[in-house]
């Protein structure tokens, strides 16, 4: 994975899954706390820095688009009191029409894209889930 959108998909999926599994508890979230170690394992320092930048911007974007809220962010790219909000939770629980006969909610699609340890096992499934998440959000908003 090297393209910004692929990195965004991985971070967005991992973060939303992490927040969903902890809901309604607010979390302190930092980049190294996401279960993405397998994805980062063979990356250079510059590539990891790119992932960290995209993590920071993804959290800001998710907040701006009405998926999450947080109490504070730091210059070190950490966020405190991060929580899904009602619209984010509703979208994750929704079953998108594009999923077809599988009748899986978006959160189920995200869960199936990641293994138990957080490794991405289906890049295509992740792409479909995040794409559906974005299209469902824009149809609601």
C-alpha positions in Angstrom: 0.0 0.0 0.0 1.5 3.3 -1.0 -1.2 5.5 -2.4 -2.7 8.1 0.0 -6.3 6.8 -0.6 -5.2 3.2 0.2 -3.5 4.5 3.4 -6.6 6.5 4.2 -8.9 3.5 3.8 -6.7 1.4 6.1 -6.5 4.1 8.8 -10.2 5.1 8.5 -11.3 1.4 8.7 -9.0 0.6 11.6 -10.0 3.7 13.5 -13.7 3.3 13.1 -13.6 -0.3 14.0 -11.6 0.5 17.1 -14.1 3.2 18.1 -17.1 1.0 17.4 -15.7 -1.9 19.5 -15.2 0.6 22.4 -18.5 2.5 22.0 -19.7 4.4 24.0 -16.5 4.8 25.9 -14.4 7.8 24.8 -10.8 6.8 23.9 -7.5 8.5 23.7 -6.2 7.7 20.2 -2.7 7.9 18.9 -1.4 6.5 15.6 0.6 3.8 17.3 -2.5 2.6 19.1 -4.2 1.4 16.0 -3.8 -2.2 15.1 -1.8 -1.6 11.9 1.6 -3.1 12.9 1.6 -5.6 10.0 0.9 -2.9 7.5 3.8 -0.7 8.8 6.3 -3.5 9.4 8.5 -3.1 6.3 8.0 0.7 5.7 10.8 3.3 5.8 10.8 6.1 8.3 9.5 8.5 5.6 6.7 6.2 4.7 5.7 5.8 8.4 5.7 9.6 8.7 3.3 9.7 5.7 1.0 7.3 7.4 1.1 9.4 10.6 0.2 12.5 8.6 -2.7 10.8 7.0 -3.8 9.5 10.4 -3.9 13.0 11.7 -5.8 14.3 8.7 -8.2 11.4 8.7 -9.2 12.0 12.3 -9.8 15.7 11.5 -11.8 14.7 8.4 -14.0 12.2 10.2 -14.8 14.8 12.8 -15.5 17.5 10.2 -17.8 15.1 8.3 -19.8 14.2 11.4 -18.6 10.6 12.2 -16.7 11.3 15.4 -16.0 13.9 18.0 -13.0 14.5 20.2 -12.2 16.7 23.1 -8.7 17.8 22.1 -5.8 17.1 19.7 -2.2 17.7 20.3 0.8 18.7 18.1 2.1 15.2 18.6 -1.0 14.0 16.5 -2.7 12.4 19.5 -6.4 12.9 20.2 -8.2 12.7 23.5 -11.9 11.8 24.2 -12.5 10.4 20.7 -16.0 8.9 20.3 -18.4 7.9 17.5 -21.4 10.2 17.3 -24.9 9.1 16.5 -24.6 9.6 12.7 -21.3 7.7 12.6 -22.8 4.8 14.6 -25.9 4.7 12.5 -23.9 4.6 9.2 -21.7 1.8 10.6 -24.7 -0.3 11.5 -26.5 0.4 8.2 -26.7 -2.2 5.5 -25.8 -0.5 2.2 -27.7 -1.4 -0.9 -24.5 -1.9 -2.8 -23.6 -4.9 -0.6 -26.4 -6.8 -2.4 -27.5 -10.2 -1.0 -24.9 -10.5 1.7 -26.9 -8.2 4.0 -23.9 -7.2 6.0 -23.7 -3.9 7.8 -20.7 -1.7 7.1 -19.2 -2.6 10.5 -19.4 -6.3 9.6 -17.7 -5.5 6.3 -14.9 -3.7 8.1 -14.5 -6.5 10.5 -14.2 -9.0 7.7 -11.6 -6.8 6.0 -9.3 -7.0 9.1 -8.0 -10.1 10.8 -8.2 -10.5 14.6 -4.8 -8.9 15.1 -5.7 -5.9 12.8 -3.9 -7.1 9.7 -5.8 -6.2 6.5 -6.9 -9.5 5.0 -9.0 -8.0 2.2 -7.9 -4.7 0.6 -10.8 -4.9 -1.8 -13.3 -5.5 1.1 -11.8 -2.5 2.9 -12.1 -0.3 -0.2 -15.7 -1.3 -0.7 -16.6 -0.8 3.0 -15.0 2.7 3.2 -16.4 3.6 -0.2 -19.9 2.6 1.0 -19.4 4.5 4.2 -18.6 7.7 2.3 -21.4 7.4 -0.2 -24.0 6.6 2.6 -22.7 9.6 4.6 -23.1 12.0 1.6 -26.6 10.7 0.9 -27.6 11.4 4.5 -25.9 14.8 4.8 
